[in-house]
Amino acid sequence: YNVLSDRPLTRGTRADHEFARVLTRAMLVVFQSLPQGFYQCLVLLQMVGRDETPTWVQWASVVGAAISVGFVVADTDRGVDTSARRRLDAPSVHGYIPDKTHHALLVSLGTILFVGGMTSSKWVAI
């Protein structure tokens, strides 16, 4: 809230709210989305090995988990990249997301698809 709000609740604190937001998002991916998708993919592969037919809901759940990982990574990346402070601190790293909204959406969509696809391939490969 303190990162996105025009009037944060904790003015004057020394806490780095942007870092806290990024850390929270990373924990969401590491402790929820990745293990859930991995477990669901493991169950599907075991079902295929036993000649059982997975339902479309199970496949949709795996796809949803991969998209969830991709979305959280893309949204966090966009928030960090468009931060005025981060752009000043490291201009060679931050600032690649375009200012035009539809171009920024295309970059975010590409990030979602890239991260979701890479995550899915890792789940299947393991």
C-alpha positions as CSV (number, residue, x, y, z in Angstrom):
1,Y,0.0,0.0,0.0
2,N,2.8,2.4,0.9
3,V,4.4,2.0,-2.5
4,L,1.2,2.5,-4.6
5,S,-0.6,5.1,-2.5
6,D,-0.4,8.8,-3.0
7,R,-0.7,9.3,0.7
8,P,1.2,6.4,2.5
9,L,0.2,5.5,6.0
10,T,3.8,5.5,7.3
11,R,5.3,8.8,6.3
12,G,8.6,9.5,7.8
13,T,9.6,5.9,8.4
14,R,13.0,4.6,7.3
15,A,11.5,1.4,5.9
16,D,12.1,0.8,2.2
17,H,8.6,0.1,1.1
18,E,9.6,-0.8,-2.5
19,F,12.0,-3.4,-1.2
20,A,9.3,-4.8,1.1
21,R,6.9,-5.1,-1.8
22,V,9.4,-6.9,-4.0
23,L,10.3,-9.2,-1.1
24,T,6.7,-10.0,-0.5
25,R,6.2,-10.8,-4.2
26,A,9.2,-13.0,-4.3
27,M,8.0,-15.0,-1.3
28,L,4.6,-15.4,-3.0
29,V,6.2,-17.0,-6.0
30,V,8.8,-19.1,-4.1
31,F,6.5,-20.4,-1.4
32,Q,3.1,-20.6,-3.1
33,S,3.0,-20.5,-6.9
34,L,6.2,-22.6,-7.7
35,P,5.5,-25.5,-5.3
36,Q,1.8,-25.6,-6.3
37,G,2.6,-25.8,-10.0
38,F,5.4,-28.3,-9.4
39,Y,3.1,-30.6,-7.4
40,Q,0.3,-30.3,-9.9
41,C,2.6,-31.1,-12.7
42,L,4.0,-34.1,-10.8
43,V,0.5,-35.5,-10.2
44,L,-0.3,-35.1,-14.0
45,L,2.8,-36.9,-15.0
46,Q,2.1,-39.7,-12.5
47,M,-1.4,-40.0,-13.9
48,V,-0.1,-40.3,-17.5
49,G,2.3,-43.0,-16.3
50,R,-0.6,-45.0,-15.0
51,D,-2.6,-44.6,-18.1
52,E,-5.2,-42.4,-16.4
53,T,-6.6,-39.4,-18.2
54,P,-6.2,-36.0,-16.6
55,T,-9.2,-33.7,-16.8
56,W,-9.1,-30.3,-18.5
57,V,-9.4,-28.7,-15.0
58,Q,-6.1,-30.3,-14.0
59,W,-4.4,-29.0,-17.1
60,A,-6.0,-25.5,-16.6
61,S,-4.7,-25.5,-13.0
62,V,-1.1,-26.1,-14.2
63,V,-1.5,-23.4,-16.9
64,G,-3.0,-21.1,-14.3
65,A,-0.1,-21.7,-11.9
66,A,2.4,-20.9,-14.7
67,I,0.6,-17.8,-15.6
68,S,0.4,-16.8,-12.0
69,V,4.2,-17.0,-11.6
70,G,4.7,-15.1,-14.9
71,F,2.2,-12.4,-13.8
72,V,3.7,-11.8,-10.4
73,V,7.2,-11.6,-11.8
74,A,6.1,-9.3,-14.6
75,D,4.1,-7.0,-12.3
76,T,7.0,-6.8,-9.8
77,D,9.5,-6.2,-12.6
78,R,7.3,-3.4,-14.0
79,G,6.9,-1.8,-10.6
80,V,10.6,-1.8,-9.9
81,D,11.5,-0.7,-13.4
82,T,9.1,2.3,-13.4
83,S,10.1,3.4,-10.0
84,A,11.6,6.9,-10.2
85,R,14.1,6.2,-7.4
86,R,15.3,2.9,-9.0
87,R,15.7,4.7,-12.3
88,L,18.0,7.3,-10.7
89,D,19.9,4.7,-8.7
90,A,20.7,2.4,-11.6
91,P,19.8,4.0,-14.9
92,S,21.7,1.4,-16.9
93,V,19.5,-1.4,-15.5
94,H,16.1,0.2,-14.9
95,G,14.1,2.2,-17.4
96,Y,13.6,-0.3,-20.3
97,I,9.8,-0.5,-20.0
98,P,8.4,2.1,-22.5
99,D,6.3,5.0,-21.3
100,K,3.5,4.3,-23.7
101,T,0.9,2.2,-22.1
102,H,0.3,-0.3,-24.9
103,H,4.0,-0.8,-25.4
104,A,4.5,-1.4,-21.7
105,L,1.6,-3.9,-21.8
106,L,3.3,-5.8,-24.6
107,V,6.6,-5.9,-22.7
108,S,4.7,-7.2,-19.6
109,L,2.9,-9.8,-21.8
110,G,6.2,-11.0,-23.2
111,T,7.6,-11.3,-19.7
112,I,4.5,-13.3,-18.5
113,L,4.8,-15.7,-21.4
114,F,8.6,-16.0,-21.1
115,V,8.6,-16.7,-17.4
116,G,5.4,-18.9,-17.5
117,G,6.8,-21.0,-20.3
118,M,10.2,-21.3,-18.7
119,T,8.6,-22.3,-15.4
120,S,6.4,-24.9,-17.1
121,S,9.4,-26.4,-19.0
122,K,11.3,-26.7,-15.7
123,W,8.3,-28.4,-14.0
124,V,8.1,-31.0,-16.7
125,A,11.9,-31.5,-16.9
126,I,12.2,-32.2,-13.2
